[in-house]
Amino acid sequence: MSDATPARLDEYPLPLGPLAEPPDRFGELRDKCPVVRVKLPSGDTAWMVTGYDEVASAMANPALSRAALREPGAPRVISGPDFSDNPFNLLNQEGADHARLRRLIAPAFNHRKARVWRPRVEQIAHEVVDRLEAGEHPADLHRDFASLLPIWVICEMVGAPVEDRPRLQEWTDRLVSITAYSSEERLRARDESAAYVAGLIARRREEPGDDLLSALVAARDDNDRLTERELVWLGINLLVAGHDTTVGALVRGLYMLLRHPDQWRLLADDPAILDHAVEELLRYAPPSEIGFMRVATRPVTLGGVEIAEGEGIIPVMHAVGRDARHVRDPEKLDLTRTDVKHLAFGHGPHYCPGAGVARMELQVAFGTLARRLPGLRLAEPPDDTKWLGGLLTLRPERLLASWK
């Protein structure tokens, strides 16, 4: 029994702090014990990692494996099937196959592609704000802006009909569930989304387009660089992961900005700080408080804690932005700070391949709202906003705002 194992284990995931702040316990653990054993919803235990240095080390360590989660007897976050069981999910792959699939999708999400896509994303953002202004007032920024823009963008990028957005969002909610939905609902979403993407693939074979799915179909059919199941699951990965975390980052960032109206005014008055502002929001208000578990394939030492082969490790990459070892006055939201440090897009082999496009979307979204609706403000007290639990990303039931 390590000193990092308290008599009473914290239950993972930890509850959010007031006003959608990170769990208060994160701060205590970072200072005293950044690697600590926790109890999972399944009843298993794992090591939760919350310090910046320790999380970065864990995410880069090849001995901590996502693929090993499928081994018999491996610890589980939840009882019953979940997305970690799927060997075709990009997040669950490692080694040569993982590198091959990342190489196939990387050109679609690099910084050059983000520049190419930016004008179209700006058009979509303005259209969404047009609808916002013409709709109900106060408006629900979650439903009518933060949830709408990223899924519209990814539908166009991948080549899915924009009118299919509601179905895609429903499947996403279930696929990224930890405890919000049952195993049966998650499996049904998996099967339905797979059938949907298979249908898109069939249409792209008949009528190729200038979209990412058409390019992947060509890679599969012309060069045999993909199996059919890999092709289907890459499509699902892109449609789900390609927008869900952006929704979380956008809605949580908006909430925090409007909770700090001086910072919102700063952004509205000085668009030159936009890029810095996005990085500070990713540090201060990342899209989740959840980490993706790995399994130790050999004994490792992390943060001075000895972890045995076969034990689970959860590096919570979203817990590190307030690590006082790296950020001055980390509890303060400051869009002008220059010491921003975060791991919102991960680290190591599983660093988010879509980080460039995601950053661009967030810059466009926050920038468009700040220019078009500089008087934006919360339409109800901040503590009246209810945040949904049991999902990989954070989102409110609604986020009411006014600007008139």
C-alpha positions, 0 to 999 in steps of 0.5 A, a space after each residue: 500500500 503506497 502513501 498515495 493511497 488514503 484510507 478512504 478513496 476518492 470516487 472518480 470522476 470527482 464532483 465539479 466545484 461550484 460554478 462549474 469550477 474544477 473539483 476543489 480536490 484537484 488543487 489539494 491533490 496537486 499540492 500534496 499527492 498528484 498521483 492517488 488511488 481512486 475508486 471507479 464507477 465499476 468498483 475497480 480502482 486506478 491511479 488518478 494523476 492531476 499534476 502537470 508534470 506527472 500527467 505529461 509524463 504519463 501521457 508520453 510513457 509507452 508502458 501505459 497502454 490504452 490497448 491493454 484495457 482490452 486484456 482480460 482482468 484489466 480495470 474498467 471505468 464502468 461496468 459493461 461495454 464502453 468505447 475502450 473495448 473497440 480496437 478500431 477506435 483511434 484512441 484505443 490503438 497504439 504502435 504502427 497501426 495508430 501511427 498509420 491511421 494518424 498519418 491518413 487523417 493528419 493532412 485534413 487537420 493541420 495548420 494549413 488546412 485550418 487556414 483554408 477552412 477558416 473563411 468557411 467557418 467564419 461564414 457559418 459562425 455569422 449565420 449561426 449568430 444571425 439565427 441567434 439574433 432572430 430567435 428567442 431572447 434570452 437565447 440558449 447559447 449552449 443549444 443555439 451556438 456552442 452545440 451548433 457551430 462545431 457539428 455544422 463544421 465537422 459535417 461539412 469537413 467529413 461530408 455528412 449532410 448538415 441536416 443529420 446534425 440532431 442524430 449525430 448529436 444524439 449518438 455522440 451524447 451516448 458514445 461519450 457517456 460514462 454514467 449518463 446512459 446505460 450500456 445498452 444505450 451506448 451499444 445501440 448508439 455504436 451500432 447505429 452510428 456505424 451503420 450510418 457511416 457505412 451508408 455515407 461511405 457507400 454514397 461517397 464510393 458512388 459520388 466522391 466529393 471534396 471532403 475528408 470521408 471521400 479521401 479516406 474512401 480513396 485511401 481504402 479502395 485505391 491504395 488498400 491503406 485501410 480496412 473497411 472497419 477501420 474506415 467506418 470507425 475513422 468516420 465515427 471518430 471524426 464525427 464524434 471527436 471532431 466536434 464534441 470536445 470543441 462544444 465543451 470548450 466553447 460552452 464552458 469558455 463562454 460561461 466563464 467569460 460571462 461570469 467575468 464580464 471584465 474579461 468579456 469586455 476586454 475581448 470585445 474591445 481588443 480583438 488582438 488578444 483573441 489567440 491568447 484568450 483562447 489559450 487562457 480559456 483552454 487552461 482555465 476552463 477546459 472542456 472536461 474534468 475526465 481523463 482516459 485510462 491506461 494500463 501499466 504494461 510493466 511496473 512504473 514510477 510516477 510522481 514518486 508512486 510505484 505502480 504495478 503492472 496491470 494497474 490503471 492510470 488516469 492522467 487527467 489532462 484537464 486538471 493541470 491548467 491550475 498547477 501553481 508550479 507552472 502558472 502564476 495566480 492560477 485561479 484567476 482568469 486573465 486573457 492577457 497572461 503570458 504564462 499559459 500552460 495546459 494540456 487540453 489537447 493531450 500530449 505524446 502519441 495521442 496528442 489531438 490530431 485536430 488541435 489546429 482546426 479546433 483552435 481555429 474554430 474556437 478563435 472564430 467562435 469567440 471572436 465572432 460573438 465578441 464582435 457581433 454581440 459585445 453586450 452579451 451577458 448572462 440572463 440568469 445568476 451564474 449559480 442557476 446554470 445546471 451542469 450535466 454529469 456522467 459525460 466525457 465533456 462538460 455542458 450545461 442544461 442551458 446557458 441563457 444570455 442576453 445582449 439587448 
